[in-house]
Amino acid sequence: MNTKEMRALDTDELRVQLDQACKEMMNMRFQFTMGQQNDTSRLRIARRNIARIRTLLRERELEPAPEGKTQ
């Protein structure tokens, strides 16, 4: 999923995507450690996807509140 597609998602959907990406990363680490996986480039891709999602979530946290709403 590219960044444009991620930006179109709702914040809750992004959190679900982040959770799934973290679980996938953990599974890949176990597979790599156990010798079941040799393709280390997938680990790098997963780390970058997690970073993208976290960046988008942080951007949304820092956005100013809409007019008339107080936090």
N, C-alpha and C positions, 0 to 999 in steps of 0.2 A: 504494500500500500504506500503510495507516495504522499508527500506533504499536502498537496492540494486536497486529496481525498480525506486526509486526516483532519484538515481544517474544517471540512464540511460536517464532521461528526459533532454530536453533542458532547458536553463535558463528561456526562456519565458514561457515554459510549467510549470515550477516550480512556476513562479509568478502567473500563472492562478490557479494552485493548492492551493497556499497560499491564494489567494483571496476567493476561494470557501470554504476553511477550516475556514477562519475568519467569513464568512457569516453563515456557519453551526454552529459555536460556538455561534454567536450572537443569532441565532434562538433557540438554545438549552437553552441559558440563559433565554430568554423570556418564553419558555415553562416551564422551571423549576420554574420561579417566579410566573407564572400564575397557577401553580399546575397541568399542563397537563402532566408533565413528572416527574417520580419518580426515574429514573435510573441515579444517579449522576456519575456513573463510565464513562458514555459517555462523560461527560464534561472533565474528566481527560484525556481520550484518545484523544479528539480533541485538547486539550492544548499541548499534547506531539507531535502530528502530526504537529502542527503549529511550534513548537520549532525545530523539525527535518528539516522542509522545510527552515526555517530561517537560520539554521546552514549550510545547504548545499549552500544556496545562499551566505552566508558570506564567506564560503570556496572558492567559485568561484571568489568572489571579490578580495580575497587575493592572488590568484594564480598569479605567475609572468607572464608578457606578453610574447607571443612567440617571438623568435629571429627575429630581423629586424623590429619589430613594436614598435613605441614609443607612449606613451600616452599623 
